[in-house]
Amino acid sequence: MSIAFTFPGQGSQSVGMGRELAEAFSDARDVFAEIDDALEQKLSKIMWEGPEDELTLTANAQPALMAVSMAAIRVMEKGGLSLKDKVSYLAGHSLGEYSALCAAGAFTLADTARLLRIRGNAMQAAVPVGEGAMAAIIGLEADDVEEICEAAGRGTVCQIANDNGGGQLVISGAKPAVEQAARLATDKGAKRAIMLPVSAPFHSALMQPAADAMREALADVDKHAASVAVVANVSVTPLTDPEEIAERLVEQVTGRVRWRETVEWFSGNGVETLYEIGAGKVLSGLARRIDRNLNTVAVNTPADIETVMKALG
């Protein structure tokens, strides 16, 4: 049986996440402490106590979500699980791709935390607040949404940011164009077109300054070959080469998160079970809507870890 580990992205965060792991496992506590040290900040305190608006800040949410994923991975590895031997592929949704790469040994834990802090700050700074926007379009096909973005975005930026599957697409770009696209989507028969409460137009061409910042940061960091192939968001191809990984991560800042295609790629390459490692159950829900034949397991509590360890022997 072929399995894949997936890692959640922004939106899966909640106050209290990871605390149960820290209370149950010293190895998890070590992960949170190492990330606190790397960022010179008590991020774990914000994760466990809030306030929520501080945790939700992009620069905090991104390393925090990675921290929970890596705490679970560290506990399983210390318990005897070899990712290289038991897991066929890894993938992560947006920032979750960094969690996947950290799990595969492409970056150290401390470097991953610092990269995500840089990424979060750069994405926040790329566009003045209020100038960009994102919207979720429910119930239309990607081709229809692309046409709508093209019609709404003449002379400005409006594009698909996430293809999450199950008829859920997220668009991103200049605020007036995204608002116009949401109206056009409703006219075209979308079940819903919802403006999202986000602080920047992520995964759009407006994020180019952040992509430039990540190119510089990734050039300076120590990179290693991934021990397990990581399926990249922007190309839906399994990668192990560190330079190619870095290039895809730069492209990912302005490019589309092709999550529906990623899950379909897993199905087409023999994967039968997806384990979602970290906070929440968002990716498990998406996977079930994309392919009902896939088994999905969310792993974020001590009991979940025990279940995985038994299943994977």
C-alpha positions as CSV (number, residue, x, y, z in Angstrom):
1,M,0.0,0.0,0.0
2,S,1.5,3.3,-1.1
3,I,1.0,6.3,1.2
4,A,1.6,10.0,1.1
5,F,2.0,12.6,3.9
6,T,0.4,16.0,3.3
7,F,0.9,19.2,5.3
8,P,-1.7,22.0,5.8
9,G,-1.4,25.6,4.8
10,Q,-2.6,28.9,6.2
11,G,-6.2,28.9,7.4
12,S,-5.7,25.7,9.4
13,Q,-4.3,27.5,12.5
14,S,-6.2,27.8,15.8
15,V,-5.2,28.9,19.3
16,G,-4.1,25.9,21.3
17,M,-2.8,23.9,18.3
18,G,0.2,21.7,19.2
19,R,-0.2,22.1,22.9
20,E,-1.5,18.5,23.4
21,L,1.6,17.2,21.5
22,A,3.9,19.3,23.7
23,E,2.3,18.1,26.9
24,A,2.5,14.4,25.8
25,F,6.0,14.3,24.2
26,S,9.3,15.8,25.1
27,D,10.4,15.5,21.4
28,A,7.5,17.8,20.4
29,R,8.5,20.2,23.1
30,D,12.0,20.3,21.7
31,V,10.7,21.2,18.3
32,F,8.7,24.1,19.6
33,A,11.6,25.3,21.7
34,E,14.0,25.1,18.7
35,I,11.6,27.2,16.6
36,D,11.2,29.7,19.4
37,D,15.0,30.0,19.5
38,A,15.4,30.3,15.7
39,L,12.8,33.1,15.5
40,E,14.0,34.8,18.8
41,Q,10.3,34.9,19.8
42,K,8.0,32.9,22.0
43,L,5.9,31.7,19.1
44,S,4.7,28.7,21.1
45,K,3.1,31.0,23.7
46,I,1.1,32.7,20.9
47,M,0.2,29.3,19.5
48,W,-1.2,28.1,22.8
49,E,-2.5,31.2,24.4
50,G,-3.2,33.6,21.6
51,P,-4.5,36.2,21.0
52,E,-6.0,34.8,17.8
53,D,-5.4,37.9,15.8
54,E,-1.7,37.7,16.6
55,L,-1.5,34.0,15.6
56,T,-3.3,34.8,12.4
57,L,-0.7,37.3,11.2
58,T,0.9,35.7,8.2
59,A,4.4,36.0,9.7
60,N,3.3,34.0,12.7
61,A,0.8,31.6,11.2
62,Q,3.2,30.2,8.7
63,P,6.0,29.1,11.0
64,A,3.5,28.1,13.6
65,L,1.7,25.7,11.3
66,M,5.0,24.2,10.3
67,A,5.9,23.8,13.9
68,V,2.9,21.6,14.7
69,S,3.5,19.5,11.6
70,M,7.2,19.0,12.5
71,A,6.4,18.2,16.1
72,A,4.2,15.3,15.0
73,I,6.9,14.2,12.5
74,R,9.6,14.3,15.1
75,V,7.6,12.3,17.6
76,M,6.9,9.6,14.9
77,E,10.5,9.5,13.8
78,K,11.8,9.2,17.4
79,G,9.2,6.4,17.8
80,G,10.9,4.5,15.0
81,L,9.0,5.6,11.9
82,S,11.3,6.0,8.8
83,L,9.7,8.3,6.3
84,K,12.1,7.1,3.6
85,D,11.0,3.5,4.1
86,K,7.3,4.0,4.7
87,V,6.1,7.1,2.8
88,S,6.1,7.3,-1.0
89,Y,5.5,11.0,-1.4
90,L,5.1,14.2,0.5
91,A,3.2,17.4,-0.4
92,G,2.1,20.6,1.4
93,H,-0.5,23.2,0.6
94,S,1.3,26.6,0.0
95,L,3.4,27.1,3.2
96,G,2.8,23.4,3.9
97,E,5.3,22.7,1.1
98,Y,8.0,24.0,3.4
99,S,6.8,21.6,6.2
100,A,7.0,18.7,3.7
101,L,10.5,19.8,2.6
102,C,11.6,20.1,6.3
103,A,10.3,16.6,6.9
104,A,12.2,15.3,3.9
105,G,15.4,16.9,5.2
106,A,15.8,19.5,2.5
107,F,16.0,22.2,5.1
108,T,16.8,22.2,8.8
109,L,14.0,22.9,11.2
110,A,15.6,26.3,12.3
111,D,16.1,27.3,8.6
112,T,12.6,26.4,7.7
113,A,11.2,28.5,10.5
114,R,13.4,31.5,9.4
115,L,12.4,31.0,5.7
116,L,8.7,31.1,6.6
117,R,9.2,34.2,8.7
118,I,10.8,35.9,5.8
119,R,8.1,34.6,3.4
120,G,5.3,35.8,5.7
121,N,6.8,39.2,6.1
122,A,7.6,39.6,2.4
123,M,4.1,38.5,1.3
124,Q,2.6,41.0,3.8
125,A,4.8,43.8,2.6
126,A,4.4,43.1,-1.2
127,V,1.1,45.0,-1.6
128,P,-0.2,47.9,0.4
129,V,-3.1,46.9,2.7
130,G,-6.5,47.3,0.9
131,E,-5.1,47.2,-2.6
132,G,-5.3,43.4,-3.1
133,A,-8.0,40.9,-2.4
134,M,-8.9,37.2,-2.6
135,A,-12.2,35.5,-3.2
136,A,-13.4,31.9,-3.0
137,I,-15.5,30.8,-6.0
138,I,-17.7,27.7,-5.3
139,G,-19.3,25.6,-8.0
140,L,-17.6,26.5,-11.2
141,E,-14.9,24.7,-13.2
142,A,-11.4,26.1,-13.5
143,D,-11.8,27.0,-17.2
144,D,-14.9,29.1,-16.4
145,V,-13.1,30.9,-13.6
146,E,-10.1,31.6,-15.8
147,E,-12.4,33.2,-18.3
148,I,-14.0,35.3,-15.6
149,C,-10.5,36.4,-14.2
150,E,-9.5,37.4,-17.7
151,A,-12.6,39.5,-18.2
152,A,-12.4,41.2,-14.8
153,G,-8.7,41.7,-14.8
154,R,-8.1,43.6,-18.1
155,G,-5.1,45.8,-17.5
156,T,-4.6,44.6,-13.9
157,V,-4.0,41.3,-12.0
158,C,-6.8,38.8,-11.4
159,Q,-5.9,35.1,-11.4
160,I,-6.6,31.7,-9.9
161,A,-4.5,31.3,-6.7
162,N,-5.7,27.9,-5.5
163,D,-7.4,25.1,-7.2
164,N,-8.5,23.2,-4.1
165,G,-10.8,20.7,-5.8
166,G,-14.4,19.8,-5.2
167,G,-15.5,22.9,-7.2
168,Q,-13.6,25.3,-4.9
169,L,-11.3,27.8,-6.5
170,V,-9.7,30.9,-4.9
171,I,-8.9,33.9,-7.0
172,S,-6.4,36.7,-6.2
173,G,-5.3,40.0,-7.4
174,A,-6.1,43.7,-7.4
175,K,-9.2,44.4,-5.2
176,P,-11.5,46.0,-7.8
177,A,-10.8,43.2,-10.3
178,V,-11.4,40.4,-7.8
179,E,-14.6,42.1,-6.7
180,Q,-15.7,42.3,-10.3
181,A,-14.7,38.6,-10.9
182,A,-16.8,37.6,-7.9
183,R,-19.9,39.3,-9.3
184,L,-19.3,37.8,-12.8
185,A,-18.9,34.3,-11.1
186,T,-22.3,34.7,-9.5
187,D,-23.8,35.7,-12.8
188,K,-22.3,32.7,-14.4
189,G,-23.9,30.3,-11.9
190,A,-21.4,29.9,-9.1
191,K,-23.1,28.6,-5.9
192,R,-21.1,31.1,-3.9
193,A,-18.5,33.8,-4.5
194,I,-17.1,35.0,-1.1
195,M,-14.6,37.7,-0.5
196,L,-12.0,36.3,1.9
197,P,-10.7,38.1,5.1
198,V,-7.1,38.0,4.0
199,S,-4.4,40.7,4.3
200,A,-2.8,40.3,0.9
201,P,-3.4,38.9,-2.6
202,F,-1.4,35.7,-2.1
203,H,-0.3,33.5,-5.1
204,S,-0.8,36.3,-7.6
205,A,1.6,38.3,-9.8
206,L,1.3,41.1,-7.3
207,M,3.4,39.0,-5.0
208,Q,6.5,39.4,-7.2
209,P,8.4,41.4,-4.6
210,A,7.9,38.5,-2.2
211,A,9.1,36.0,-4.8
212,D,12.3,38.1,-5.2
213,A,12.8,38.1,-1.5
214,M,12.4,34.3,-1.4
215,R,14.8,33.8,-4.2
216,E,17.4,35.7,-2.2
217,A,16.6,33.9,1.0
218,L,16.7,30.5,-0.6
219,A,20.0,31.2,-2.3
220,D,21.6,31.8,1.1
221,V,20.2,28.8,2.9
222,D,21.8,25.3,3.2
223,K,19.8,23.0,0.9
224,H,19.9,19.2,0.8
225,A,18.3,16.5,-1.5
226,A,14.9,15.5,-0.2
227,S,14.9,12.0,1.3
228,V,11.3,11.5,0.1
229,A,10.0,13.1,-3.2
230,V,7.9,16.2,-2.6
231,V,5.2,16.9,-5.1
232,A,5.5,20.6,-5.9
233,N,2.4,22.9,-5.8
234,V,3.2,24.8,-9.0
235,S,4.3,21.9,-11.3
236,V,2.7,18.8,-9.7
237,T,5.9,17.0,-10.2
238,P,7.9,15.0,-7.5
239,L,11.1,16.7,-6.6
240,T,14.3,15.7,-4.7
241,D,16.9,18.0,-6.3
242,P,17.6,21.0,-3.9
243,E,18.1,23.6,-6.7
244,E,14.9,22.6,-8.5
245,I,13.1,22.6,-5.2
246,A,14.2,26.2,-4.5
247,E,13.2,27.3,-8.0
248,R,9.7,25.9,-7.6
249,L,9.4,27.6,-4.1
250,V,10.1,30.9,-5.7
251,E,7.5,30.3,-8.5
252,Q,5.0,29.2,-5.8
253,V,4.8,32.7,-4.3
254,T,3.2,34.1,-7.5
255,G,1.9,30.8,-8.9
256,R,-1.1,28.6,-8.5
257,V,-1.4,26.0,-5.8
258,R,-2.6,23.1,-7.9
259,W,-4.0,21.0,-5.0
260,R,-6.7,19.2,-7.0
261,E,-4.2,18.1,-9.5
262,T,-1.8,17.1,-6.7
263,V,-4.4,14.8,-5.1
264,E,-5.3,13.4,-8.6
265,W,-1.5,12.8,-9.2
266,F,-1.3,10.8,-5.9
267,S,-4.3,8.6,-7.0
268,G,-2.7,8.1,-10.5
269,N,0.6,7.0,-8.9
270,G,-0.7,4.3,-6.6
271,V,-1.3,6.3,-3.4
272,E,-4.2,4.8,-1.4
273,T,-3.9,6.7,1.9
274,L,-3.2,10.3,2.6
275,Y,-2.1,11.3,6.1
276,E,-2.6,15.0,6.9
277,I,0.2,15.9,9.4
278,G,-0.4,18.9,11.5
279,A,-3.2,21.3,12.5
280,G,-6.8,20.9,11.4
281,K,-8.4,18.6,8.9
282,V,-8.8,20.9,5.9
283,L,-6.7,18.8,3.4
284,S,-8.5,15.6,4.5
285,G,-11.8,17.2,3.6
286,L,-10.5,18.4,0.2
287,A,-9.1,15.0,-0.6
288,R,-12.4,13.3,0.0
289,R,-14.1,15.7,-2.3
290,I,-11.5,15.1,-5.0
291,D,-11.3,11.3,-4.9
292,R,-13.7,9.3,-2.6
293,N,-11.5,6.2,-3.1
294,L,-8.6,7.7,-1.1
295,N,-8.4,7.0,2.6
296,T,-7.7,10.1,4.5
297,V,-6.3,10.4,8.1
298,A,-5.7,13.6,10.0
299,V,-2.8,13.4,12.4
300,N,-2.6,16.1,15.1
301,T,-3.1,14.5,18.5
302,P,-1.2,11.9,20.6
303,A,-4.0,9.4,19.9
304,D,-3.7,10.1,16.1
305,I,0.1,9.5,16.3
306,E,-0.4,6.2,18.1
307,T,-2.9,5.1,15.3
308,V,-0.4,6.0,12.6
309,M,2.5,4.2,14.3
310,K,0.4,1.0,14.6
311,A,-0.8,1.2,11.0
312,L,2.7,1.8,9.6
313,G,4.4,-0.6,11.9
